[in-house]
Amino acid sequence: MFAFPAALRIYVAVEPVDMRKQSNGLWAHAEQTLGENPKSGALFVFANKSRDRLKILYWDGTGVWLLAKRLEQGRFSWPQSASGGAKLALTPEAFAMLTGGIDLKAGVAKAWYER
């Protein structure tokens, strides 16, 4: 697992994204749909419709990182925006729980995550 500094901004795309998109497509999505500058140093998190895959876009100052995760079983509990917007800002702690199999609404581990 990655550790992120507390000051890092993390934006989650609420709506599903086509996972065939690579860095250029996700970069354009961050700019056009989320309304954010990908060079701002924030993490941009995208998931597919079935919520079993995600991609993370990150600009480190010298180039673009594109990280991907595919779950072997289960689904991510994807948060919804209270305001109905296209993005949701998360803290690094909430992001760690989201990717670690914790349902953010109930605050409990999903059954597929239990070891």
Secondary structure, 3 states (H helix, E strand, C coil): CCCCCCCCCEEEECCCCCCCCCHHHHHHHHHHCCCCCHHHCCEEEEECCCCCEEEEEEECCCCEEEEEEECCCCCCCCCCCCCCCCEEEECHHHHHHHHCCEECCCCEECHHHCC
